[in-house]
Amino acid sequence: MNTKVTKLRAERSKNEAKIADLQARNKQIDELITEQENTDIIGLVRATGMTPDQLAALFRSMNHTVKEDTAHEEV
C-alpha cells in the first residue's frame, strides 16, 4: 500500500482520538459550569431569604410573563 496513504490514515486516527478526548473534556467542563451556576443560584436564593414555595411562585410568575410576551410578539 502507498506509504502516504498509510501515514495519512495514521494521522487521521490520531486526530480522531484527540477529538474524542477534547469532546470528553468539554463535557466535563460543561458539567462544572452547570454545577457552579447552580451553586451561584442557590446562594442568591438563600441570600434573599426566600422559601422554596416563594421561589416556586416566582418561577411560575416568570413563566407566565414569558408566555404572555411571546404571545404578544406572535400577533
N, C-alpha and C positions, 0 to 999 in steps of 0.2 A: 504494500500500500504506500502511497505517496507520503513522504515524511512530513510535508507541510500540513496535509490533512490530519495526520496523527497529532501533530503539535497543536493545531487549532482545536481539535476535539478535546485534547487535554486541557487547554486554556479555558475552553467553554465549560468543562466540567468543574474546574476550579472556581470560575465565576459563579456558577450555579450554587456551589457550596457557600461562597461568600454572601451571595444574595440571601440564601436561606438563613444564614447566621444573622445578617442585618435585619431581616424581617422579624426574626425571633426577638432580637434586641428591641426593635421598635415596638413590638407588642408589650414587652416588659416595661418600656418607658411609658407607653400609653396607660398601663395599669398603675404605675407610680403616679402619673399625673392625676388620674381619676381619684386615687387614694388621697392625694394631697388636697385636691379640690374639695372632696367630701369632708376632710378634716377642717378645712377653712370654713365651709358652710356650717358644720356643727358648731364651731367656735363662734361664728357670727350669731347663730340662733341662740346659743347659750348666753351670749353677751347681752342680748335683748331681753332675756328672761321669759321668753315665750314658752308656753306649754306645748306639748305635741299636738293637742287639739287646736290651739291657736295657729300653729304653723300649718296644719292641715287646712284650716279655714282660709288662711292667706293664700295657699296654693289653689284652692278651689276658686277663690275670687279672682286670682290672676288668670286662671284658665278660662274662666267665664269672660273676662275682659278681652283676652286674646281672641277668643271665638267671635266676640262682637266686632272687634276691629277687623278681623278677617272677613266677616260677613259684609261689613260696610265697604271694604275695598273691592269685593267681588261685584258690587252693584254698579 
